[in-house]
Amino acid sequence: MALEKVKQGVKGCSAMVVKIGGEDPRKIVHALKVGVAMAPVSLIYYFDLFHDGYSTGSGLYAMWAINTVAVVFEFSIGATIGKGVNRTFATLLGGALGVGAHSATSFAGNTSESIMLAFVIFFISGVATFGRFIPKLKARNDYFFLIIIVTFGLIAVCTYRGEKLIEMAEKRMFTVLVGYATVLVCCCICPCWAGQDLHTLVATNIHTLATFLEGFGGEYFGTGNKRHEMEGYRGVIDSKSIEESLVNFAKWEPRHGKFRYWHPWEHYLKIGRLTRECACKIDALNGCLNSDMKGSLEIREKVKGACTEMSRECSKALTEVAEGMKAMTRSTHADPHVKRAEAAVTNLKWVLQAPIWGDAHLLDLCPAATVASLLMQIVACTANVVDSVHELATLSKFKNPNVVTDVVLINLPLDIK
């Protein structure tokens, strides 16, 4: 019985590893890179590279280097650089504050010095902790304030017991730099760029909305069979935190690929916000699709043409801008689709205002009117998304798509006389 459970557990773990590796093989590579980074740093402890008691007392200083690699080594280059820079400067500042606190209180007696150190630790820790609550600082520098508290408290307390102050500060800083340098070297192996992930995520989210709208007309009016392809939009609604994190990480990254220095990363948040707004409208539209109250078939037939046209053209427009974003080229075919969708909105308004409804019951009109209203709002959202992507293309200097001209060679018979 126990052996059977072990076998099932092993099979479950294997299936999970295969699934995660299949979805994103970079995660397996990242795990291997962390192992490669940890191995050489651990040699500092094993071989006592600094002698003179460097690895004495459970190898405290070597543990700092190992801790740096374990904590700083993130999945993306931007996250790793951001944490590393914050840790380095926080260690410098925390060490300097610790040395300063020790120098300022060393003239007092033992009792007075301990009280003064406690007050300084209280003040610095309180200020640094409050800094973590400031929104603009928390997004990129939360880890900075945390390391200041740790480093300052560690050096201030240890020096009170007579530890070698300067030597401790130097070794603390050096081991952090050793760990960070190891991380940077390993980042050069199959690097993962947060900027590229952000770009791909935003483009994929737009394409996901296009997929839903492509299948909506047929599903609602009973002429399609793409229900299983229309559920992905829910992930778009929950993508805000991921996008914000990727934007913060991307700002730390150097120039790579087609992403230049000062790339407009903040603009991706605007596109993401507009995309989620559209996804919320689509979620309401999906509720109408799943509702048992869809109104009479006769009423739906009267709005079918305009609704199907709006859904189809919005899908094409979003597909165009999504494909253009992925290729980092300007989308030249999205605007005509938006114009046709807006023309369909005008036609639908005319149909709704026309005296063709007779004595139709209000309960029969509401479902169709709700769908029509949501689609009109989605057209407006689509236009906003398209305009925002065009702005990104201008700010990022996307290239115009290459126009390929087919050249047909015709072999003409030679008139030989």
C-alpha beads as a LAMMPS data file, in Angstrom:
LAMMPS data file: protein, C-alpha beads

417 atoms
416 bonds

1 atom types
1 bond types

-500.0 500.0 xlo xhi
-500.0 500.0 ylo yhi
-500.0 500.0 zlo zhi

Masses

1 110.0

Atoms # bond

1 1 1 0.000 0.000 0.000
2 1 1 2.773 2.405 0.981
3 1 1 4.838 1.399 -2.049
4 1 1 1.857 2.079 -4.300
5 1 1 1.469 5.576 -2.852
6 1 1 5.162 6.236 -3.408
7 1 1 4.828 5.162 -7.045
8 1 1 1.808 7.414 -7.532
9 1 1 3.669 10.299 -5.921
10 1 1 6.665 9.798 -8.209
11 1 1 4.392 9.638 -11.254
12 1 1 2.590 12.796 -10.154
13 1 1 5.866 14.676 -9.652
14 1 1 7.167 13.476 -13.016
15 1 1 3.986 14.589 -14.757
16 1 1 4.212 17.991 -13.064
17 1 1 7.847 18.428 -14.125
18 1 1 6.996 17.470 -17.709
19 1 1 4.041 19.876 -17.722
20 1 1 6.027 22.826 -16.337
21 1 1 8.969 22.112 -18.626
22 1 1 6.685 21.758 -21.617
23 1 1 4.918 25.059 -20.943
24 1 1 8.183 26.980 -20.499
25 1 1 11.506 25.107 -20.896
26 1 1 13.307 28.195 -19.585
27 1 1 12.215 27.276 -16.062
28 1 1 14.226 24.065 -16.202
29 1 1 17.234 25.988 -17.548
30 1 1 16.835 28.543 -14.748
31 1 1 16.859 25.803 -12.111
32 1 1 20.097 24.438 -13.573
33 1 1 21.658 27.922 -13.637
34 1 1 20.908 28.436 -9.947
35 1 1 22.678 25.168 -9.194
36 1 1 25.668 26.233 -11.300
37 1 1 25.817 29.582 -9.454
38 1 1 25.596 28.043 -5.986
39 1 1 28.364 25.487 -6.537
40 1 1 31.411 27.828 -6.922
41 1 1 30.224 30.165 -4.157
42 1 1 30.046 27.259 -1.722
43 1 1 33.752 26.601 -2.384
44 1 1 34.534 29.796 -0.459
45 1 1 33.479 27.974 2.686
46 1 1 34.937 24.564 1.878
47 1 1 38.433 25.819 1.005
48 1 1 38.555 28.686 3.522
49 1 1 39.743 31.029 0.783
50 1 1 40.231 34.009 3.061
51 1 1 41.930 32.174 5.957
52 1 1 42.402 34.071 9.210
53 1 1 39.143 32.821 10.566
54 1 1 37.063 33.697 7.529
55 1 1 35.051 30.506 7.740
56 1 1 35.100 30.200 11.496
57 1 1 31.925 30.242 13.537
58 1 1 29.714 28.252 11.122
59 1 1 31.096 30.098 8.123
60 1 1 29.061 33.274 8.639
61 1 1 30.756 35.300 5.919
62 1 1 30.603 32.498 3.345
63 1 1 26.922 32.130 4.123
64 1 1 26.422 35.758 3.099
65 1 1 27.723 34.980 -0.387
66 1 1 25.537 31.881 -0.650
67 1 1 22.559 33.848 0.641
68 1 1 23.155 36.537 -1.992
69 1 1 23.044 34.006 -4.824
70 1 1 19.957 32.265 -3.437
71 1 1 18.032 35.492 -2.851
72 1 1 19.170 37.666 -5.765
73 1 1 19.101 35.085 -8.567
74 1 1 15.662 35.633 -10.117
75 1 1 14.082 34.240 -13.271
76 1 1 14.543 37.340 -15.428
77 1 1 17.586 39.532 -16.007
78 1 1 15.733 42.661 -14.897
79 1 1 14.610 41.157 -11.592
80 1 1 18.128 39.855 -10.904
81 1 1 19.836 43.166 -11.698
82 1 1 17.242 45.100 -9.701
83 1 1 17.681 42.963 -6.604
84 1 1 21.453 42.941 -6.995
85 1 1 21.748 46.714 -7.320
86 1 1 19.396 47.249 -4.390
87 1 1 21.307 44.733 -2.265
88 1 1 24.710 46.213 -3.145
89 1 1 23.846 49.836 -2.405
90 1 1 21.771 48.888 0.624
91 1 1 24.732 46.945 2.010
92 1 1 27.009 49.944 1.433
93 1 1 24.580 52.363 3.063
94 1 1 23.686 50.012 5.901
95 1 1 27.360 49.322 6.573
96 1 1 28.197 53.031 6.527
97 1 1 25.353 53.770 8.931
98 1 1 26.521 50.947 11.188
99 1 1 30.078 52.281 11.248
100 1 1 28.776 55.781 11.852
101 1 1 26.544 54.633 14.690
102 1 1 29.444 52.800 16.319
103 1 1 31.757 55.813 15.978
104 1 1 29.139 58.190 17.354
105 1 1 28.407 56.094 20.439
106 1 1 31.866 54.691 21.201
107 1 1 32.839 57.645 23.425
108 1 1 30.110 56.773 25.941
109 1 1 30.270 54.067 28.571
110 1 1 28.979 50.556 28.043
111 1 1 25.536 51.254 29.454
112 1 1 25.093 54.562 27.649
113 1 1 26.433 53.102 24.405
114 1 1 23.934 50.255 24.441
115 1 1 21.046 52.659 25.049
116 1 1 22.205 55.003 22.290
117 1 1 22.690 52.112 19.843
118 1 1 19.218 50.827 20.637
119 1 1 17.770 54.270 19.918
120 1 1 19.694 54.599 16.623
121 1 1 18.607 51.104 15.539
122 1 1 15.016 52.018 16.418
123 1 1 15.194 55.241 14.403
124 1 1 16.908 53.803 11.295
125 1 1 14.696 50.713 11.244
126 1 1 11.563 52.820 11.625
127 1 1 12.523 55.226 8.833
128 1 1 13.531 52.404 6.470
129 1 1 10.339 50.475 7.200
130 1 1 8.211 53.563 6.567
131 1 1 10.012 54.011 3.245
132 1 1 8.694 50.589 2.216
133 1 1 5.142 51.965 2.429
134 1 1 5.738 54.808 -0.043
135 1 1 4.167 53.537 -3.306
136 1 1 6.759 54.972 -5.702
137 1 1 9.627 53.567 -3.640
138 1 1 8.005 50.233 -2.823
139 1 1 7.643 49.216 -6.465
140 1 1 11.390 49.216 -7.171
141 1 1 13.184 49.700 -3.838
142 1 1 11.348 47.591 -1.271
143 1 1 14.250 45.127 -1.096
144 1 1 16.679 48.053 -0.702
145 1 1 15.096 49.182 2.562
146 1 1 14.898 45.628 3.881
147 1 1 18.635 45.029 3.380
148 1 1 19.468 48.385 5.001
149 1 1 17.655 47.252 8.141
150 1 1 19.385 43.852 8.158
151 1 1 22.914 45.122 7.428
152 1 1 22.763 48.112 9.744
153 1 1 21.346 46.110 12.626
154 1 1 23.860 43.305 12.139
155 1 1 26.932 45.559 12.061
156 1 1 25.718 47.861 14.827
157 1 1 24.969 44.988 17.209
158 1 1 28.086 42.926 16.420
159 1 1 30.458 45.862 16.886
160 1 1 29.025 46.494 20.324
161 1 1 30.476 43.144 21.428
162 1 1 33.946 44.103 20.253
163 1 1 33.933 42.528 16.796
164 1 1 36.363 43.929 14.221
165 1 1 34.174 46.585 12.668
166 1 1 35.999 47.496 9.470
167 1 1 36.938 43.888 8.721
168 1 1 33.351 42.761 9.167
169 1 1 32.000 45.507 6.915
170 1 1 34.589 44.744 4.218
171 1 1 33.914 41.015 4.241
172 1 1 30.168 41.570 4.277
173 1 1 30.446 43.793 1.216
174 1 1 32.938 41.554 -0.561
175 1 1 30.920 38.386 -0.151
176 1 1 27.837 40.160 -1.463
177 1 1 29.806 41.285 -4.523
178 1 1 31.170 37.755 -5.048
179 1 1 27.678 36.333 -4.969
180 1 1 26.328 39.024 -7.268
181 1 1 29.183 38.598 -9.766
182 1 1 28.466 34.871 -9.904
183 1 1 24.818 35.596 -10.585
184 1 1 25.681 37.989 -13.425
185 1 1 27.922 35.398 -15.070
186 1 1 25.176 32.784 -14.917
187 1 1 22.656 35.292 -16.290
188 1 1 24.661 35.402 -19.505
189 1 1 23.726 31.759 -20.112
190 1 1 20.331 31.569 -21.841
191 1 1 19.105 34.904 -20.402
192 1 1 15.403 35.521 -19.829
193 1 1 14.343 39.113 -20.484
194 1 1 11.417 40.576 -18.570
195 1 1 10.924 43.147 -21.341
196 1 1 10.427 40.445 -23.942
197 1 1 8.041 38.572 -21.641
198 1 1 6.038 41.760 -21.054
199 1 1 5.844 42.509 -24.765
200 1 1 4.730 38.962 -25.554
201 1 1 2.197 38.908 -22.700
202 1 1 0.450 42.119 -23.779
203 1 1 0.326 41.012 -27.421
204 1 1 -0.979 37.570 -26.434
205 1 1 -3.701 39.105 -24.251
206 1 1 -4.919 41.195 -27.175
207 1 1 -4.934 38.119 -29.405
208 1 1 -6.907 36.210 -26.754
209 1 1 -9.690 38.808 -26.883
210 1 1 -9.669 38.571 -30.663
211 1 1 -10.169 34.807 -30.425
212 1 1 -13.260 35.245 -28.246
213 1 1 -14.826 37.850 -30.515
214 1 1 -14.101 35.724 -33.562
215 1 1 -16.211 32.900 -32.206
216 1 1 -18.880 34.908 -30.389
217 1 1 -21.135 35.676 -33.343
218 1 1 -21.406 32.059 -34.387
219 1 1 -21.921 30.813 -30.824
220 1 1 -24.588 33.353 -29.894
221 1 1 -26.556 33.078 -33.096
222 1 1 -26.098 29.317 -33.321
223 1 1 -23.863 29.055 -36.385
224 1 1 -20.477 28.242 -34.830
225 1 1 -18.665 25.632 -32.779
226 1 1 -15.666 27.337 -31.131
227 1 1 -16.819 27.392 -27.513
228 1 1 -13.708 25.642 -26.205
229 1 1 -11.446 28.315 -27.737
230 1 1 -13.231 31.243 -26.082
231 1 1 -12.376 30.771 -22.396
232 1 1 -8.879 32.266 -22.356
233 1 1 -10.038 35.849 -21.806
234 1 1 -10.364 35.275 -18.036
235 1 1 -6.578 35.225 -17.721
236 1 1 -6.459 38.710 -19.258
237 1 1 -8.567 40.151 -16.436
238 1 1 -6.118 38.874 -13.809
239 1 1 -2.928 39.998 -15.578
240 1 1 -2.507 43.420 -13.938
241 1 1 -0.066 42.393 -11.188
242 1 1 2.063 40.379 -13.620
243 1 1 2.294 43.308 -16.034
244 1 1 3.265 45.749 -13.279
245 1 1 5.994 43.412 -12.024
246 1 1 7.372 42.873 -15.517
247 1 1 7.426 46.626 -16.168
248 1 1 9.444 47.205 -12.984
249 1 1 11.868 44.430 -13.927
250 1 1 12.175 45.589 -17.545
251 1 1 13.307 49.057 -16.439
252 1 1 16.455 47.509 -14.944
253 1 1 17.442 45.682 -18.108
254 1 1 20.061 46.903 -20.606
255 1 1 19.373 47.171 -24.294
256 1 1 18.530 43.792 -25.803
257 1 1 17.105 42.594 -29.089
258 1 1 14.802 45.215 -30.563
259 1 1 14.286 46.927 -27.207
260 1 1 16.360 50.081 -26.969
261 1 1 17.413 52.176 -24.011
262 1 1 14.520 54.204 -22.566
263 1 1 11.968 51.916 -24.184
264 1 1 8.450 53.166 -23.236
265 1 1 7.711 50.360 -20.770
266 1 1 5.101 52.428 -18.931
267 1 1 2.994 52.519 -22.085
268 1 1 2.468 48.770 -21.803
269 1 1 0.537 49.434 -18.598
270 1 1 -1.811 51.703 -20.538
271 1 1 -2.349 49.052 -23.213
272 1 1 -2.850 46.438 -20.500
273 1 1 -5.431 48.607 -18.741
274 1 1 -7.399 49.145 -21.947
275 1 1 -7.157 45.443 -22.761
276 1 1 -8.520 44.477 -19.335
277 1 1 -11.324 47.003 -19.749
278 1 1 -12.248 45.284 -22.996
279 1 1 -11.925 41.877 -21.308
280 1 1 -14.417 42.946 -18.626
281 1 1 -16.938 43.845 -21.333
282 1 1 -16.265 40.477 -22.949
283 1 1 -16.852 38.766 -19.600
284 1 1 -20.299 40.370 -19.451
285 1 1 -20.859 39.300 -23.055
286 1 1 -19.916 35.759 -22.109
287 1 1 -22.568 35.916 -19.389
288 1 1 -25.149 36.670 -22.070
289 1 1 -23.823 33.741 -24.077
290 1 1 -24.300 31.369 -21.131
291 1 1 -27.658 32.793 -20.092
292 1 1 -30.857 30.835 -20.598
293 1 1 -32.680 34.072 -21.479
294 1 1 -31.523 34.922 -24.985
295 1 1 -34.759 36.368 -26.285
296 1 1 -36.776 35.174 -29.227
297 1 1 -35.066 33.939 -32.365
298 1 1 -36.979 36.499 -34.451
299 1 1 -35.578 39.442 -32.491
300 1 1 -32.054 38.042 -32.581
301 1 1 -32.271 37.667 -36.345
302 1 1 -32.986 41.388 -36.710
303 1 1 -29.734 42.361 -34.968
304 1 1 -27.701 39.377 -36.143
305 1 1 -26.092 41.063 -39.135
306 1 1 -24.824 44.155 -37.315
307 1 1 -23.742 42.236 -34.184
308 1 1 -21.874 39.624 -36.199
309 1 1 -20.184 42.353 -38.223
310 1 1 -19.057 44.213 -35.093
311 1 1 -17.729 41.054 -33.474
312 1 1 -15.909 39.923 -36.612
313 1 1 -14.328 43.285 -37.426
314 1 1 -13.201 43.880 -33.832
315 1 1 -11.611 40.445 -33.866
316 1 1 -9.750 41.221 -37.078
317 1 1 -8.580 44.611 -35.781
318 1 1 -7.265 43.130 -32.535
319 1 1 -5.595 40.288 -34.410
320 1 1 -3.835 42.764 -36.681
321 1 1 -2.406 44.852 -33.832
322 1 1 -1.442 41.743 -31.847
323 1 1 0.464 40.283 -34.782
324 1 1 2.052 43.667 -35.447
325 1 1 3.190 43.915 -31.825
326 1 1 4.723 40.445 -31.880
327 1 1 6.654 41.304 -35.043
328 1 1 7.323 44.869 -33.756
329 1 1 5.980 46.361 -36.968
330 1 1 3.350 49.006 -37.544
331 1 1 -0.115 47.598 -38.130
332 1 1 -1.527 49.165 -41.277
333 1 1 -4.671 47.053 -41.647
334 1 1 -6.300 47.470 -38.225
335 1 1 -7.860 50.898 -38.821
336 1 1 -10.089 49.803 -41.748
337 1 1 -11.519 47.023 -39.568
338 1 1 -12.250 49.529 -36.804
339 1 1 -13.994 51.802 -39.318
340 1 1 -16.173 48.930 -40.515
341 1 1 -17.019 48.017 -36.915
342 1 1 -18.025 51.629 -36.211
343 1 1 -20.170 51.611 -39.356
344 1 1 -21.868 48.475 -38.044
345 1 1 -22.550 50.332 -34.777
346 1 1 -24.289 53.085 -36.741
347 1 1 -26.376 50.513 -38.605
348 1 1 -27.305 48.761 -35.366
349 1 1 -28.435 52.032 -33.781
350 1 1 -30.640 52.617 -36.796
351 1 1 -32.122 49.123 -36.458
352 1 1 -32.810 49.608 -32.754
353 1 1 -34.524 52.947 -33.395
354 1 1 -36.534 51.724 -36.384
355 1 1 -40.287 51.048 -35.903
356 1 1 -39.958 47.344 -36.650
357 1 1 -40.442 45.901 -33.182
358 1 1 -44.219 46.157 -33.083
359 1 1 -45.709 44.765 -29.892
360 1 1 -42.597 42.829 -28.867
361 1 1 -42.446 42.158 -25.136
362 1 1 -39.790 43.997 -23.143
363 1 1 -38.391 40.734 -21.728
364 1 1 -37.805 39.518 -25.277
365 1 1 -36.048 42.738 -26.260
366 1 1 -33.731 43.043 -23.230
367 1 1 -31.328 40.138 -23.986
368 1 1 -30.725 41.229 -27.577
369 1 1 -30.461 44.888 -26.552
370 1 1 -27.931 43.970 -23.840
371 1 1 -25.748 42.074 -26.308
372 1 1 -25.980 44.932 -28.795
373 1 1 -25.047 47.500 -26.140
374 1 1 -22.053 45.450 -24.954
375 1 1 -20.803 44.977 -28.500
376 1 1 -21.010 48.716 -29.130
377 1 1 -18.922 49.311 -26.005
378 1 1 -16.437 46.664 -27.156
379 1 1 -16.065 48.484 -30.469
380 1 1 -15.115 51.642 -28.559
381 1 1 -12.666 49.642 -26.400
382 1 1 -11.157 48.060 -29.501
383 1 1 -10.598 51.478 -31.056
384 1 1 -8.829 52.610 -27.868
385 1 1 -6.598 49.519 -27.829
386 1 1 -5.692 49.996 -31.494
387 1 1 -4.882 53.683 -30.963
388 1 1 -2.758 52.840 -27.923
389 1 1 -0.783 50.223 -29.853
390 1 1 -0.240 52.774 -32.623
391 1 1 1.171 55.163 -29.995
392 1 1 3.505 52.423 -28.789
393 1 1 4.634 51.809 -32.365
394 1 1 5.457 55.507 -32.725
395 1 1 7.267 55.760 -29.387
396 1 1 9.202 52.534 -29.975
397 1 1 9.875 53.338 -33.631
398 1 1 8.415 50.114 -34.969
399 1 1 9.328 49.477 -38.576
400 1 1 6.817 49.503 -41.384
401 1 1 5.954 46.014 -42.627
402 1 1 7.930 44.961 -45.641
403 1 1 5.939 45.056 -48.826
404 1 1 6.798 42.008 -50.855
405 1 1 6.207 42.291 -54.544
406 1 1 5.882 39.103 -56.508
407 1 1 8.035 39.163 -59.581
408 1 1 6.884 36.926 -62.381
409 1 1 9.453 36.042 -64.975
410 1 1 8.033 35.298 -68.394
411 1 1 10.170 33.454 -70.850
412 1 1 9.544 34.936 -74.256
413 1 1 10.570 33.009 -77.338
414 1 1 13.484 34.515 -79.178
415 1 1 12.823 35.446 -82.749
416 1 1 15.913 34.061 -84.441
417 1 1 16.199 34.792 -88.049

Bonds

1 1 1 2
2 1 2 3
3 1 3 4
4 1 4 5
5 1 5 6
6 1 6 7
7 1 7 8
8 1 8 9
9 1 9 10
10 1 10 11
11 1 11 12
12 1 12 13
13 1 13 14
14 1 14 15
15 1 15 16
16 1 16 17
17 1 17 18
18 1 18 19
19 1 19 20
20 1 20 21
21 1 21 22
22 1 22 23
23 1 23 24
24 1 24 25
25 1 25 26
26 1 26 27
27 1 27 28
28 1 28 29
29 1 29 30
30 1 30 31
31 1 31 32
32 1 32 33
33 1 33 34
34 1 34 35
35 1 35 36
36 1 36 37
37 1 37 38
38 1 38 39
39 1 39 40
40 1 40 41
41 1 41 42
42 1 42 43
43 1 43 44
44 1 44 45
45 1 45 46
46 1 46 47
47 1 47 48
48 1 48 49
49 1 49 50
50 1 50 51
51 1 51 52
52 1 52 53
53 1 53 54
54 1 54 55
55 1 55 56
56 1 56 57
57 1 57 58
58 1 58 59
59 1 59 60
60 1 60 61
61 1 61 62
62 1 62 63
63 1 63 64
64 1 64 65
65 1 65 66
66 1 66 67
67 1 67 68
68 1 68 69
69 1 69 70
70 1 70 71
71 1 71 72
72 1 72 73
73 1 73 74
74 1 74 75
75 1 75 76
76 1 76 77
77 1 77 78
78 1 78 79
79 1 79 80
80 1 80 81
81 1 81 82
82 1 82 83
83 1 83 84
84 1 84 85
85 1 85 86
86 1 86 87
87 1 87 88
88 1 88 89
89 1 89 90
90 1 90 91
91 1 91 92
92 1 92 93
93 1 93 94
94 1 94 95
95 1 95 96
96 1 96 97
97 1 97 98
98 1 98 99
99 1 99 100
100 1 100 101
101 1 101 102
102 1 102 103
103 1 103 104
104 1 104 105
105 1 105 106
106 1 106 107
107 1 107 108
108 1 108 109
109 1 109 110
110 1 110 111
111 1 111 112
112 1 112 113
113 1 113 114
114 1 114 115
115 1 115 116
116 1 116 117
117 1 117 118
118 1 118 119
119 1 119 120
120 1 120 121
121 1 121 122
122 1 122 123
123 1 123 124
124 1 124 125
125 1 125 126
126 1 126 127
127 1 127 128
128 1 128 129
129 1 129 130
130 1 130 131
131 1 131 132
132 1 132 133
133 1 133 134
134 1 134 135
135 1 135 136
136 1 136 137
137 1 137 138
138 1 138 139
139 1 139 140
140 1 140 141
141 1 141 142
142 1 142 143
143 1 143 144
144 1 144 145
145 1 145 146
146 1 146 147
147 1 147 148
148 1 148 149
149 1 149 150
150 1 150 151
151 1 151 152
152 1 152 153
153 1 153 154
154 1 154 155
155 1 155 156
156 1 156 157
157 1 157 158
158 1 158 159
159 1 159 160
160 1 160 161
161 1 161 162
162 1 162 163
163 1 163 164
164 1 164 165
165 1 165 166
166 1 166 167
167 1 167 168
168 1 168 169
169 1 169 170
170 1 170 171
171 1 171 172
172 1 172 173
173 1 173 174
174 1 174 175
175 1 175 176
176 1 176 177
177 1 177 178
178 1 178 179
179 1 179 180
180 1 180 181
181 1 181 182
182 1 182 183
183 1 183 184
184 1 184 185
185 1 185 186
186 1 186 187
187 1 187 188
188 1 188 189
189 1 189 190
190 1 190 191
191 1 191 192
192 1 192 193
193 1 193 194
194 1 194 195
195 1 195 196
196 1 196 197
197 1 197 198
198 1 198 199
199 1 199 200
200 1 200 201
201 1 201 202
202 1 202 203
203 1 203 204
204 1 204 205
205 1 205 206
206 1 206 207
207 1 207 208
208 1 208 209
209 1 209 210
210 1 210 211
211 1 211 212
212 1 212 213
213 1 213 214
214 1 214 215
215 1 215 216
216 1 216 217
217 1 217 218
218 1 218 219
219 1 219 220
220 1 220 221
221 1 221 222
222 1 222 223
223 1 223 224
224 1 224 225
225 1 225 226
226 1 226 227
227 1 227 228
228 1 228 229
229 1 229 230
230 1 230 231
231 1 231 232
232 1 232 233
233 1 233 234
234 1 234 235
235 1 235 236
236 1 236 237
237 1 237 238
238 1 238 239
239 1 239 240
240 1 240 241
241 1 241 242
242 1 242 243
243 1 243 244
244 1 244 245
245 1 245 246
246 1 246 247
247 1 247 248
248 1 248 249
249 1 249 250
250 1 250 251
251 1 251 252
252 1 252 253
253 1 253 254
254 1 254 255
255 1 255 256
256 1 256 257
257 1 257 258
258 1 258 259
259 1 259 260
260 1 260 261
261 1 261 262
262 1 262 263
263 1 263 264
264 1 264 265
265 1 265 266
266 1 266 267
267 1 267 268
268 1 268 269
269 1 269 270
270 1 270 271
271 1 271 272
272 1 272 273
273 1 273 274
274 1 274 275
275 1 275 276
276 1 276 277
277 1 277 278
278 1 278 279
279 1 279 280
280 1 280 281
281 1 281 282
282 1 282 283
283 1 283 284
284 1 284 285
285 1 285 286
286 1 286 287
287 1 287 288
288 1 288 289
289 1 289 290
290 1 290 291
291 1 291 292
292 1 292 293
293 1 293 294
294 1 294 295
295 1 295 296
296 1 296 297
297 1 297 298
298 1 298 299
299 1 299 300
300 1 300 301
301 1 301 302
302 1 302 303
303 1 303 304
304 1 304 305
305 1 305 306
306 1 306 307
307 1 307 308
308 1 308 309
309 1 309 310
310 1 310 311
311 1 311 312
312 1 312 313
313 1 313 314
314 1 314 315
315 1 315 316
316 1 316 317
317 1 317 318
318 1 318 319
319 1 319 320
320 1 320 321
321 1 321 322
322 1 322 323
323 1 323 324
324 1 324 325
325 1 325 326
326 1 326 327
327 1 327 328
328 1 328 329
329 1 329 330
330 1 330 331
331 1 331 332
332 1 332 333
333 1 333 334
334 1 334 335
335 1 335 336
336 1 336 337
337 1 337 338
338 1 338 339
339 1 339 340
340 1 340 341
341 1 341 342
342 1 342 343
343 1 343 344
344 1 344 345
345 1 345 346
346 1 346 347
347 1 347 348
348 1 348 349
349 1 349 350
350 1 350 351
351 1 351 352
352 1 352 353
353 1 353 354
354 1 354 355
355 1 355 356
356 1 356 357
357 1 357 358
358 1 358 359
359 1 359 360
360 1 360 361
361 1 361 362
362 1 362 363
363 1 363 364
364 1 364 365
365 1 365 366
366 1 366 367
367 1 367 368
368 1 368 369
369 1 369 370
370 1 370 371
371 1 371 372
372 1 372 373
373 1 373 374
374 1 374 375
375 1 375 376
376 1 376 377
377 1 377 378
378 1 378 379
379 1 379 380
380 1 380 381
381 1 381 382
382 1 382 383
383 1 383 384
384 1 384 385
385 1 385 386
386 1 386 387
387 1 387 388
388 1 388 389
389 1 389 390
390 1 390 391
391 1 391 392
392 1 392 393
393 1 393 394
394 1 394 395
395 1 395 396
396 1 396 397
397 1 397 398
398 1 398 399
399 1 399 400
400 1 400 401
401 1 401 402
402 1 402 403
403 1 403 404
404 1 404 405
405 1 405 406
406 1 406 407
407 1 407 408
408 1 408 409
409 1 409 410
410 1 410 411
411 1 411 412
412 1 412 413
413 1 413 414
414 1 414 415
415 1 415 416
416 1 416 417
